[in-house]
Amino acid sequence: MNNNTLGDALKKALDTKKNSFSNYIWKGEKIKDKDEITQESEKMIDMTPERLKECYAKCEKMLYNTDPEHLGRYKVLEQVDDQINKCNVELLLRFFENAYLHNNRTPTRRHSLWISLREMMANNPEITDWTKVPITLVSNDVPNEFQDVYISDVLEGCLDKLGAFDKRHLTMTFITKMGLWFTKQEENELKGNSNVERLRSAKERLRLPDKLPLRISEKGLSFHEMRAILVLPKKQKYSDMTTEQLVTLRDKVLLRFQREVDGHIFSWKRLQRQLLQVAASKNIEIA
């Protein structure tokens, strides 16, 4: 390849890169006016240095903000991890009580478990950090689903110090978007000879707004699972939840919410990269 050809190729590559910047769009907040939703947008390449910095700061806030009322997406993920863990701790305590995964084992009440664990800790003074010791190391008959539950968390649960589940992120829209998939029992329980009729019956029994869509989905919750989550108040102590609520949150709802938050993080990080690329093309420092 001669110098002219190489130069042409580089110029073409730079032109292509520059043109790609012109396609980067920043979308503003959605504004709802009655039934109409509008959303303004602007090209990043046309932004002033101040506007580029402002948008980059917005991305940082959406990702890392620590304000409890407006948590950044990474902080929300931390909160959800904690919620899943606390659901699991409460289910473990019910397992010991023989109120979850019923079997022939002798029930162990919470105060008895507390005493046993405290005695074990006193007899093993060489262990100074029980936040890193899983319950499976001290109990042979604990199912694998509890392998990530630590002794310190179990002690908190025994004292009913897990606190309350915060439902603010699990909106009615998010829950219903999962869809419904009826069990055989539910098909007989709900009125109707078809899924369309059963869906109408389910919507009435769940007391959902008429305008809120509800669909049939093989990946959806059962009717009873959806009802269990929808009836949860904004805050509910883990120890006061039903076992169905705990299992549905741990195994389905919170995992799907994590995936949605992962998508939000991907989008905000992509916007950050685009802003940095546009700023670099203008020799502007925004981070």
N, C-alpha and C positions, 0 to 999 in steps of 0.2 A: 504494500500500500504506500503510495507516494504522499508527500507532505500535503499537497492540495486535497487529496481524497480524505486524509486524516482530519484536516482542518474542516472540511465540509461536514464530516461525520460528527465532529465535536459541536459545530455550530447547530447542526440539526438536533443533536441531543439536548443542547442548552435551550433551544427554541421550544422543543417539546416539553421540557421541564417547566419553562416559563409559562407556556400555555396551560399546563396542568394546574398551575397556581390560580389561573383565572377561573378555574372551575370550582375552587374551594368556596363553599357557601357557609355563612353563619346565619342560623335561624334564630329569630327572637322568641319571646314568650308567646304562647298561644293565648289569644284574647277571645273570650266567649261573649257574644252579644245575642241574648235570647237563644235561638237554635243555631246561630251561625258562629263558626269558629274561624278566626283569621290569624295569620302568622306572618309577620314581616321577615324579610331576609336581605342580606347584603353580601357582596363579594368581599372576601378577605383582602384581595389585592388592591381594593379601593379604600381600605381603611387607613385612617391616620395613625401615626405611632401611638398616640394616646388611646385610640380605640382598640388597637391590637393588644396593648397592655391591659386594658379593661376586660377584654374578652378572655385573655389568658388567665387573669385573676379570677374570673368567673369559673373557669374550668377548675382551677385550684380549689376554690370554695366548694364546688360540687363534688370534688373527690375527697377532700381532707377536712372539711369543716367539723369542728368539735362541738358546736352549739347543739344541745340536746333537741331543740325544736327544729333544727335544720341540719341534721347530720350529713356529712359527706358520705359518698357511696362506700368508701373503704371502712368508715366507722360503722356504717349500717351492716356491712358484712361481719364485722367483729361482734356486733350486737346479736345478729342471727346465729352465729356460732355459739354464743353464750346461751341463747334460747334453746337451741337444739340440745346442748349439753344438759341444761336444767330439766328439760323434758325427760331426758334419758335417766338422770339421777332419780327423779320422782318415780319413773317406771321401775328402776332397780329396787327402790325401797318397797314398792308394791310386789315385786317378785319375791323379795325376802318374806313379805307378809303373806305370800301365796294368794295374792289378789290379782296377779298378772302372770300369764303363762302357767296356769294352775297345774300343779303336780302333786306328788305324794309326800313332798318334803314337809318337815315340821315348820310352821310359820315362825318367823323371828320378828318381833315387834321392834319399833324404832328405838325405843328407850333401851331395849336389850342389845340391839346392834350397836348403839352408841357406847354402852358400857363395855362391850366386847372389844370394840375398836380402840377405845381409850386404854384398856388394859394391854392390848397388843402394842400400842405405841409406847407405853411406859416400860414394857419388857424389851423394847428395841431402841434404846437411847442413841445408838450409833446413827440412826436415820434422823436427820434433822429437817428434811423437807418432804412432808407428806403430800405436797401438791403434785409430786412427780411419781407417786406410787399408785399404780392402778389397782382397783379392787380385785381384779382377777388374780393378782399375786398372792392374795391372802384367803381367797375362797375358791375352792376347786369346782363348785357346781354352778358358777355364774355363766350364763350364755355369752357367746362371743359378741352379741350386740352391745354389751356393756364393757367391752375391753378398754374403752377410752375414758371410763369414769374413774376419777381418782379419789383416794381415801378422804382428802380434805373436803371434797364436794359432798361425799356421802355424809360426813359429819354435819355439814351445813344443812343437808336435807333432814337428818334426824332431828335437828333443832327447829325445823320448819323455818329456815332462814334463806330459802331459795328466792323468796320475794314473789313478785307478781309478773305475769307475762304481759308485755306491752303489745297490743294488737294494732297500733296506729298505722303500721305499714301494710297490713293485710286488709286492704279496702274490700268492700263488697264487690266492686268491679273486678279486682284481681282474683278473688275467690271464684266468682261465677264464670270468669273467662276460662277456667280450667275445664268447664263442661261437666256433664253428668254421664255416668254409665251405670245403668240399673243392675243390681244383683237379681237373681231369680226370685228371691223373696220380695224384693221391692217391686218387681214387675207385677206380682200378684197383689201387693199391698196398695199400689197406686191405681187410681181409677183410669180406665182406658184399655182399648184393645190394641193400641199401637204406641210406639215410642213418642210420637207426636202428641198423642192424647195424654200419655203419662207425663211428658215434659210440661204440658199445660197444668196438669194436676200438681206436679212437684213445685212449679213456680208459685201457685196459689198457696200451697202449704208452707213454702219458705217465705211467703209474704214479700216477694220481690216486686219492685216497681214495674209497671207495665212496659216502660220504655227500655228497661234493662234486658239485653239479650241473654238467652240461656240456650245452650246447644247440647246435642248428644255428641260425646267424644269417647272413643275407646280408651283414651288416656286420662279420662276425667275421674272425678271423685264419685263415690257412690252417693245416693241421696242422703243416707244417714251420716256419712262423713261430711258432706257439705253443710248439712243442717247443724252438725256438732260445732263446726268452725264459725258459721254465721251467727249462732246464738251466743258466742263468747262475748262478754262485755269488753270494753276498752282495756280494762286491766283486771286480771283474774289470778289469784294465787295458784301456783303450780299444784300445791297440795289439794286445792279445791276443784281442779279440773277432773273431768271424767277420763278414764283410761282411753276411751275412743278418741277424745280430743288430743291427748298427749301423743298417741301413736300416729294419728293423722297429721299433726303438726310436724313431728319428728321425721316421719318417713315420706311425706308427700308435700305438704304445703310449704314448709320452710325451705326445703331443698329446691323447689321450683322458684321460690322467691329469690334464693341465692343466685340461681341461673339468670333471672331477670336483672338483678343488680350487677352481675358480671357483664351483662350486655350494656348497661348504663356506663359502667367503667370503661369498657372498650370504646364506646362512642365519645366520651369526654376526653380520653387519652388520644384518640385519633384527631379530634379537634385541636388539642394542644400541639400535636406534631405538625398539623397543617399551619397553625398560626406561627410556629417557630420557623417553618420553611419560608413562609411569606415574609416574615420579619427579616430572616437572614438574606433573602434576595434584595432587600432594601437597606441592608447593613444597619438594621435596628435591633437593639437588644431589649427583649421583653421579659426574660426570666432571670 
